[in-house]
Amino acid sequence: MLKFGFGFGKKNVKKDLSAEKKNENEQLKYFDQLSLSDIHAFNLNDLIFENALHIAILDDNKEKIDSLLQSKKNNINKKDSIKHYTPLHLAVYLNDITLTNQILTVKNLNIDETDTDNKTALIIASMMGNSQIVQTLLNHKSSINCTDNIGCTALHYTILNNDRESFGLILGRKPNLNFVDKVL
């Protein structure tokens, strides 16, 4: 029987809808039995992050972070599968200066790695208004002239956020002032 909403096979459609509803209710019962940590782990492991370091950072597991950062097998520049955040992006996004400093000590780190929006860690720090992390990234030679998908640099975001301290830090590095954003 056809089930395309043209009135054909209405009895079968009702049976199928009833079966779908029952299946949905069973799934909801299972979901209700999960703890918050189960849901968190499911989302991180299966849907978003593929790198153990990403998971350790989001779980704030200091011991695991230390262990993974010291491991030669760890790829410090590995990106998650959705936003393409590296561990450095996550540390900056979480406003964690200690973790940011810790990640910056790892060899082979690409400090100017970009996410899906072409944002570097410095751009994210500027967006977050964290002048301490901006200073740290600048001290580690983060590029001040990288632009994101809409043509904004870290300097643009310091202006948008009225973050005078970060603005002064970046301006002191003599950025290219001729970048014009695509939106603003």
C-alpha positions in Angstrom: 0.0 0.0 0.0 1.1 3.6 -0.7 1.7 5.8 2.3 2.2 9.2 0.7 -0.7 11.1 2.3 -3.0 10.7 -0.7 -5.6 8.7 1.2 -4.4 5.4 0.1 -3.9 2.7 2.7 -5.1 4.8 5.6 -5.3 1.8 7.9 -1.7 0.8 7.3 -0.6 4.4 7.9 -2.3 4.4 11.3 -0.6 1.1 12.2 2.8 2.5 11.1 2.2 5.7 13.1 1.2 3.8 16.1 4.4 1.6 15.8 6.5 4.7 15.4 4.9 6.3 18.5 5.5 3.1 20.5 9.2 3.0 19.4 9.6 6.7 20.2 8.2 6.1 23.7 10.6 3.3 24.3 13.5 5.5 23.2 12.3 8.2 25.6 12.2 5.7 28.5 15.8 4.7 27.7 16.8 8.4 27.5 15.2 9.2 30.8 17.3 6.4 32.5 20.5 8.0 31.3 22.4 10.1 33.7 23.7 13.6 32.7 27.2 12.2 32.5 26.0 9.4 30.2 24.4 11.8 27.9 27.4 14.1 28.0 29.8 11.2 27.2 27.5 9.9 24.4 27.4 13.3 22.8 31.1 13.9 23.0 32.2 10.4 22.0 29.7 9.7 19.3 28.6 13.0 17.9 31.2 15.7 18.2 34.7 14.9 19.4 37.1 12.3 18.2 40.1 13.3 20.3 40.6 12.1 23.9 42.2 15.5 24.7 39.0 17.3 23.6 37.0 15.2 25.9 39.4 15.6 28.8 39.3 19.4 28.4 35.5 19.5 28.4 35.3 17.2 31.4 38.0 19.3 33.2 40.0 16.2 33.9 43.4 17.7 34.8 45.2 14.4 35.2 44.0 13.1 31.8 44.9 16.5 30.2 48.4 16.3 31.7 48.9 12.8 30.5 47.6 13.4 27.0 49.7 16.6 26.6 52.8 14.7 27.5 52.0 11.8 25.2 54.0 11.7 21.9 51.0 10.0 20.3 48.7 13.0 20.9 48.0 15.2 17.9 47.8 18.7 19.5 46.4 20.1 16.3 43.6 17.6 15.9 40.2 19.2 15.3 36.7 18.1 16.4 34.4 17.0 13.6 31.8 19.8 13.9 33.4 23.2 14.6 36.9 22.0 13.9 38.1 23.3 17.3 41.6 22.2 18.3 42.4 21.8 22.0 43.8 25.3 22.0 40.5 26.7 20.6 38.7 24.9 23.4 41.0 26.2 26.1 40.6 29.8 24.8 36.8 29.4 24.4 36.6 28.2 28.0 38.6 31.2 29.1 41.1 28.8 30.8 44.4 30.7 31.0 46.2 27.9 32.8 45.2 25.3 30.2 46.0 27.7 27.4 49.5 28.2 28.8 49.9 24.4 29.2 48.8 23.7 25.6 51.2 26.5 24.3 54.2 24.5 25.6 53.5 21.5 23.4 55.8 21.0 20.4 54.3 21.1 16.9 51.4 23.3 18.0 50.0 25.4 15.2 49.0 28.5 17.1 47.2 29.9 14.1 45.1 26.8 13.3 41.5 27.8 12.3 38.1 26.4 13.0 35.2 26.1 10.5 34.6 29.9 10.7 38.3 30.5 10.0 38.8 31.8 13.5 42.2 31.4 15.2 42.6 31.1 19.0 43.5 34.8 19.0 40.3 35.8 17.3 38.3 33.7 19.7 40.1 35.2 22.7 39.3 38.7 21.3 35.7 37.7 20.8 35.6 36.4 24.4 37.1 39.7 25.7 39.9 37.9 27.6 42.9 40.2 27.5 45.0 37.9 29.6 44.7 35.1 27.0 45.2 37.7 24.1 48.5 38.7 25.8 49.6 35.1 26.2 48.8 34.3 22.6 50.6 37.4 21.3 53.6 36.5 23.5 53.7 33.1 21.7 53.7 34.8 18.2 50.0 34.3 17.3 49.4 36.1 14.0 47.5 39.4 14.4 46.5 39.6 10.7 44.5 36.4 10.3 40.9 37.0 9.1 37.8 34.9 9.7 35.1 34.0 7.2 33.5 37.5 7.4 36.9 39.3 7.1 37.3 40.3 10.7 40.6 40.1 12.5 41.2 39.9 16.3 41.4 43.7 16.3 37.9 44.0 14.8 36.5 42.0 17.7 38.3 44.0 20.3 36.6 47.1 18.9 33.2 45.4 18.7 33.5 44.3 22.4 34.9 47.7 23.5 37.9 45.8 24.9 40.4 48.6 25.2 43.1 46.5 26.9 43.1 43.8 24.2 42.8 46.5 21.5 46.0 48.2 22.9 47.8 44.9 23.1 47.1 44.0 19.4 47.6 47.6 18.2 51.0 47.6 19.8 52.0 44.7 17.5 51.4 46.9 14.5 48.6 45.0 12.7 47.6 45.7 9.1 44.9 48.4 9.6 43.7 48.1 6.0 41.5 45.0 6.5 37.9 45.7 5.8 35.3 43.2 7.1 32.7 41.8 4.8 29.7 42.5 7.1 30.2 45.3 9.5 
